[in-house]
Amino acid sequence: MPKSTQFQLFRDLKTLFSLDKILAKNDLLRDFVYRRLWTSILISSFGAQITLLALPLTAAVLLHATPTQMGLLTFMEIFPYVLLSLPSGVWLDRVQKLPVYIAGEVAISLSVASVPIAWWLGFLNMPWLYFVGFVIGAVNTTAGTAAQIVLTQIVPRERLIEAHAKNALATSGSEVAGPASAGALIKLLGAPLALFADAILLLTSATILRKIHIQEIRVVASDANFWRDLKAGLKFVAHNRVLVALAITVGIWQMAYNAALVVQILFATRTLGLSEHAVGLSYVCMGVGTVIASIFGNRISKRLGPGLCMILGVLLCATGWGILAVAPANAFGVVAFGIMLILYAVGGVFIFINFLALRQAVTPEPLLGRITSTMRWLTLLPAGPGALIGGWLGEHYGLRQALGFSCIAALLLAIFAWRSKTIRGITTLPQL
């Protein structure tokens, strides 16, 4: 083909798939900086799907972990949030957030890569997985908070729900293709080796983030004091009715979610008899649910209001866990497993696009690091006990009972949130 023809073909394809043809005039993805951030989130989320399956499958199948050990593994991922969230929030208000975000992507890449290396060297065991889980949690405590603040530095506050919905759409794309790909990698290479793919994707994400430039203005008072600043963040949350109600609602949901999380892989592999590859294929349903919620979440939030949209999300999660708790151990049970993943994904997106936007909307810029970390600390305090409760119930009473506990806890939470005028009464995004 002549070079002139090739050049013309390239121009035609570029015009066909240009942003002007695909995106609306006011679409956030037209912004170059946000588009780069969104791309990084997409790649990082794809890798996270591999770890989401490969790490617990390594424990459950390769190391034959008990429900209690699975609960402890989840607890070790959550514990750093409780331990480090408050001090990291004070620190983040004094440093640039984007470099912390990038360093976190690299650090998690190295930690997940250590699992196949330990397996090769013959010393992979549950304590090592606990250590890896703790490192991932510790990095996410700081880098994850920094990532949320970076978004507010790129996107205007009045468009935060839209931005979180688009971020959820990026995540959903990875959740559709990611689990199936992860399952195929696990079947081909084994769960430990599949984690190398996540390591590579996280390094790619960090490379993309390095090309983002943000003009961040940091003003640290000359009389700044660590403990006084930490108390200021706690005091701000304690005196804000919206933040208190959000912390209680999402905290109880985290307890229910983590109780179900620690047993659902065991339920799939041991009660339903699914292979590692089949579990990966089943998790595609979670991606489908996230896609649905990401497309319609912003619209539903505007119609119902952020508060009612969150309550609907809690009810959907409760329904999913209840269905799986009573599902038979046959083909209908496999279908129920897929339905549970869809309902959880839709419910989770409905909860978090509104929770994150509400939290950021009511927080002044100088307090973003402290309030983000304080809220993460408060909402994840019940998550560790939830994981331990789920593991203990699963081992001593049965996996179905652990799922039933999550269902009942979420239903009671939905009733509480409905009766709370603060949550139900949030009809629009508050303004500072």
C-alpha positions in Angstrom: 0.0 0.0 0.0 1.5 3.4 -0.9 2.5 5.6 2.0 0.0 8.4 1.0 -2.8 5.8 1.1 -1.6 4.5 4.5 -1.5 8.1 5.8 -5.0 8.8 4.6 -6.3 5.6 6.1 -4.7 6.6 9.4 -6.3 10.0 9.3 -9.7 8.5 8.5 -9.5 6.1 11.4 -8.3 8.9 13.7 -11.3 11.0 12.7 -13.7 8.1 13.1 -12.5 7.4 16.6 -11.8 11.0 17.7 -13.1 12.3 21.0 -15.2 14.8 19.1 -17.2 11.9 17.6 -17.4 9.8 20.7 -17.7 12.1 23.6 -20.2 14.8 24.5 -19.0 18.4 24.5 -18.8 18.7 28.3 -17.6 15.1 29.0 -14.9 15.0 31.6 -12.8 12.6 29.4 -12.1 15.5 27.1 -9.8 16.9 29.8 -6.3 15.5 29.0 -5.2 15.3 32.7 -8.4 13.6 33.9 -8.2 11.2 30.9 -4.7 10.2 31.8 -5.7 9.6 35.4 -8.7 7.6 34.2 -6.5 5.5 32.0 -4.2 4.8 34.9 -7.2 3.7 37.0 -8.3 1.4 34.3 -5.0 -0.4 34.0 -4.4 -0.5 37.8 -7.9 -1.9 38.3 -7.3 -4.6 35.7 -4.3 -5.7 37.7 -6.2 -5.5 40.9 -8.7 -8.1 39.6 -5.9 -10.6 39.3 -4.8 -10.0 42.9 -8.5 -10.1 44.0 -8.7 -13.7 42.8 -5.1 -15.0 42.8 -4.2 -14.0 46.4 -7.2 -15.7 48.1 -7.1 -18.6 45.7 -3.4 -19.2 46.5 -4.4 -19.3 50.2 -7.6 -21.5 49.7 -6.4 -23.9 47.1 -2.6 -24.0 47.2 -2.1 -23.6 51.0 -5.5 -25.1 52.0 -6.4 -22.2 54.3 -9.2 -22.6 56.8 -12.1 -20.1 57.0 -10.4 -18.6 60.1 -7.1 -18.2 58.2 -9.0 -16.5 55.3 -10.5 -14.1 57.8 -7.1 -13.3 59.2 -5.7 -12.7 55.7 -8.4 -10.1 55.1 -7.9 -8.7 58.5 -4.2 -8.2 57.8 -5.1 -6.2 54.7 -7.5 -4.0 56.7 -5.5 -3.5 60.0 -3.0 -0.9 58.5 -6.0 1.4 57.8 -6.8 1.4 61.5 -3.2 1.7 62.5 -2.0 4.3 60.0 -4.9 6.3 58.6 -5.0 9.1 61.1 -1.2 10.0 61.1 -1.0 9.5 57.4 -3.8 12.1 56.9 -1.9 14.7 58.8 1.3 13.9 56.8 -0.6 14.1 53.5 -1.8 17.6 54.2 1.8 18.6 54.3 3.2 16.9 51.2 2.4 16.7 47.5 -0.1 13.9 46.9 0.7 12.7 43.4 4.2 11.4 44.2 2.8 9.5 47.1 0.2 8.0 44.7 2.9 6.9 42.2 5.2 5.5 44.9 2.2 3.4 46.2 1.6 1.8 42.8 5.3 0.8 42.6 5.3 -0.5 46.2 2.3 -2.7 45.7 3.8 -4.0 42.4 6.8 -5.2 44.3 4.8 -6.8 47.1 2.6 -8.9 44.9 5.6 -10.0 42.8 7.1 -11.4 46.0 4.4 -14.1 46.2 5.5 -16.1 43.1 9.2 -15.5 44.1 8.5 -17.0 47.5 6.7 -19.9 45.8 9.6 -20.5 43.5 12.0 -20.5 46.5 9.8 -22.9 48.4 8.9 -20.8 51.5 5.4 -19.6 50.5 3.1 -20.0 53.5 0.2 -18.3 55.2 2.4 -16.0 57.3 4.0 -14.7 54.1 0.6 -14.0 52.6 -0.4 -12.2 55.9 2.8 -10.1 55.4 2.0 -9.3 51.8 -1.6 -8.4 52.8 -0.3 -6.1 55.5 2.1 -4.3 53.1 -0.7 -3.8 50.5 -3.0 -2.4 53.2 -0.3 -0.1 54.6 0.5 1.3 51.1 -3.1 1.7 50.3 -3.6 3.6 53.5 -1.4 6.5 52.3 -1.3 6.1 48.5 -5.1 5.3 48.3 -5.9 8.4 50.3 -3.5 10.5 48.1 -5.2 9.1 45.0 -8.6 10.3 46.2 -7.3 13.8 46.9 -5.6 13.9 43.5 -9.0 13.5 41.9 -10.2 16.7 43.7 -7.2 18.6 42.4 -8.2 17.7 38.8 -12.0 17.7 38.8 -14.2 20.6 40.0 -16.2 19.7 43.1 -19.6 20.1 41.5 -18.6 17.2 39.1 -17.3 14.8 41.7 -20.2 12.4 41.4 -19.8 12.3 37.7 -16.0 11.7 38.1 -16.5 8.9 40.6 -19.1 7.3 38.3 -16.6 7.5 35.4 -13.9 6.0 37.6 -16.3 3.2 38.5 -16.8 2.7 34.8 -13.1 2.3 34.3 -13.1 -0.2 37.2 -16.1 -2.0 35.7 -14.3 -2.4 32.3 -11.5 -4.2 34.1 -14.0 -6.2 36.2 -15.7 -7.6 33.0 -12.5 -8.7 31.3 -10.2 -9.0 34.4 -11.7 -12.0 36.2 -11.9 -14.1 33.1 -8.3 -13.2 32.1 -7.2 -13.8 35.7 -8.9 -17.2 35.7 -7.2 -18.1 32.4 -3.8 -16.9 33.8 -4.3 -18.9 37.0 -5.3 -22.0 35.1 -2.3 -21.6 32.7 0.4 -20.5 35.2 -1.1 -21.1 38.7 -2.3 -18.5 41.1 1.1 -17.4 42.4 2.6 -16.7 39.0 -0.5 -14.9 37.8 0.4 -12.2 40.3 3.3 -11.2 38.1 0.8 -9.8 35.6 -0.6 -7.5 38.3 2.9 -6.3 39.1 3.6 -5.3 35.5 0.2 -3.5 35.2 0.8 -1.5 38.3 4.2 -0.4 37.0 2.5 0.7 33.8 0.0 2.7 35.8 2.8 4.4 37.7 4.5 5.3 34.4 1.3 7.0 33.2 0.8 8.9 36.4 4.3 10.3 36.2 3.3 12.3 33.1 0.5 14.1 35.0 1.4 17.6 36.2 -0.6 19.2 38.9 -0.1 22.7 40.3 -0.6 21.9 44.0 -0.4 24.8 46.4 0.6 23.6 49.9 0.4 26.1 52.8 1.7 24.6 56.0 1.4 26.9 59.0 4.7 27.9 60.7 3.2 26.7 64.0 1.9 23.4 62.7 1.7 20.7 65.3 1.1 17.1 64.4 -1.2 16.1 67.3 -3.1 19.4 67.2 -3.7 18.9 63.4 -4.7 15.3 63.9 -7.3 16.4 66.6 -8.5 19.1 64.2 -9.5 16.5 61.6 -11.3 14.4 64.2 -13.1 17.4 65.6 -14.2 18.5 62.1 -15.8 15.1 61.5 -17.4 14.9 64.9 -19.1 18.2 64.4 -20.4 17.5 60.9 -23.7 15.5 60.9 -23.3 14.4 57.3 -19.8 12.9 57.9 -20.9 11.2 61.1 -23.9 9.6 59.4 -21.8 8.5 56.5 -19.1 7.0 58.7 -21.7 4.9 60.6 -23.5 3.8 57.4 -20.4 2.8 55.4 -18.6 1.4 58.5 -21.5 -1.1 59.2 -21.6 -2.0 55.5 -17.9 -2.7 55.6 -18.4 -5.1 58.5 -21.1 -7.0 56.6 -19.1 -6.9 53.3 -15.9 -8.3 54.8 -17.7 -11.0 56.7 -19.1 -12.2 53.3 -15.9 -11.6 51.5 -13.8 -14.1 53.5 -16.1 -17.0 52.8 -17.4 -16.4 49.3 -14.3 -17.9 47.6 -14.5 -20.9 50.0 -18.2 -21.3 49.2 -17.5 -21.2 45.5 -14.7 -23.7 45.6 -15.8 -26.1 48.4 -19.6 -25.9 48.4 -20.3 -25.3 44.7 -17.2 -27.2 43.6 -16.0 -24.5 41.1 -12.4 -24.6 39.8 -10.1 -21.6 40.0 -10.8 -20.9 36.3 -14.6 -21.2 36.9 -14.4 -18.8 39.8 -12.6 -16.3 37.5 -15.4 -16.6 34.9 -18.0 -16.1 37.6 -16.4 -12.9 38.7 -17.2 -11.4 35.2 -20.7 -11.0 36.7 -19.3 -8.5 39.1 -17.9 -6.5 36.2 -21.3 -6.6 34.5 -22.9 -5.2 37.7 -20.3 -2.5 38.0 -20.8 -1.5 34.3 -24.6 -1.2 34.9 -24.2 0.8 38.0 -21.5 3.1 36.5 -23.6 3.9 33.5 -26.8 4.6 35.5 -25.4 5.5 39.0 -25.0 9.3 38.4 -28.5 9.4 36.8 -30.1 7.4 39.7 -28.3 9.5 42.3 -29.7 12.7 40.7 -33.2 11.3 40.6 -33.4 9.7 44.1 -30.8 11.9 45.8 -27.4 10.7 47.1 -28.9 9.5 50.4 -31.6 7.2 49.0 -29.2 6.0 46.3 -26.9 4.8 49.1 -29.8 3.1 50.9 -30.7 1.3 47.7 -27.1 0.1 47.3 -27.1 -1.4 50.8 -30.4 -3.3 50.1 -29.0 -4.7 46.9 -26.0 -6.1 48.7 -28.1 -7.6 51.4 -30.3 -9.3 48.8 -27.3 -10.8 47.1 -25.8 -12.2 50.2 -29.1 -13.6 51.3 -29.7 -15.4 47.9 -26.2 -17.0 48.1 -26.8 -18.1 51.8 -29.8 -20.2 50.8 -28.5 -21.3 47.4 -28.4 -25.1 46.7 -25.1 -26.8 46.0 -25.8 -27.4 42.3 -26.1 -25.5 39.0 -28.7 -23.2 40.6 -26.2 -22.4 43.3 -23.6 -21.3 40.6 -26.3 -19.0 39.1 -27.0 -17.6 42.6 -23.2 -17.0 43.0 -23.2 -14.9 39.8 -26.4 -13.0 40.9 -24.8 -12.2 44.2 -21.7 -10.8 42.5 -23.9 -8.6 40.3 -26.0 -7.3 43.1 -23.0 -6.6 45.3 -21.3 -4.7 42.5 -24.3 -2.6 41.7 -24.9 -1.9 45.4 -21.3 -1.1 46.1 -21.1 1.4 43.3 -24.3 3.1 44.4 -22.9 3.4 47.9 -19.4 4.6 47.1 -19.9 7.1 44.3 -22.2 9.0 46.6 -20.2 8.5 49.8 -16.9 9.7 48.2 -18.6 12.7 46.5 -20.4 13.7 49.7 -17.3 13.4 51.8 -15.2 15.5 49.5 -18.0 18.1 48.9 -18.2 19.0 52.6 -14.5 19.1 53.3 -12.4 22.3 52.9 -9.3 22.0 50.8 -6.7 22.4 53.7 -8.4 19.5 55.5 -8.7 17.0 52.6 -5.9 14.7 53.7 -7.0 14.5 57.4 -10.7 14.2 56.7 -10.1 11.5 53.9 -7.9 9.5 56.2 -10.2 10.0 59.3 -13.2 8.8 57.3 -11.3 5.8 55.9 -10.2 5.0 59.5 -13.8 5.3 60.9 -15.4 3.3 58.1 -12.8 0.5 58.2 -12.7 0.1 62.0 -15.6 -2.4 61.8 -14.2 -4.1 58.7 -11.4 -6.1 60.5 -13.9 -7.5 63.1 -16.3 -8.2 60.3 -13.6 -10.3 58.5 -12.8 -12.2 61.7 -16.5 -12.8 62.5 -17.1 -14.1 59.0 -14.1 -16.5 59.3 -15.2 -17.7 62.8 -18.8 -18.2 61.7 -17.7 -20.0 58.6 -15.4 -22.4 60.5 -17.6 -23.1 63.5 -21.1 -22.9 62.1 -20.9 -23.0 58.3 -20.2 -20.8 55.3 -24.0 -20.2 54.8 -24.3 -18.8 58.3 -21.5 -16.3 57.6 -23.3 -15.1 54.5 -26.6 -15.0 56.4 -24.9 -12.8 59.0 -23.9 -10.3 56.3 -27.4 -10.3 54.8 -29.1 -9.6 58.2 -26.5 -6.9 59.2 -27.0 -5.1 55.8 -30.8 -5.2 56.1 -30.7 -3.7 59.6 -28.3 -1.1 58.3 -30.7 -0.2 55.5 -33.5 0.3 58.0 -31.3 2.5 60.2 -30.2 4.6 57.2 -33.9 5.0 56.1 -34.9 6.2 59.5 -32.0 8.6 59.6 -33.1 12.0 58.5 -29.5 12.9 57.8 -28.9 10.2 55.2 -32.4 10.0 53.7 -32.6 13.8 53.6 -29.5 14.3 51.4 -31.2 15.1 48.1 -28.4 17.1 46.5 -24.6 17.4 46.8 -23.9 19.9 49.6 -21.9 23.1 48.9 -19.2 24.6 51.2 
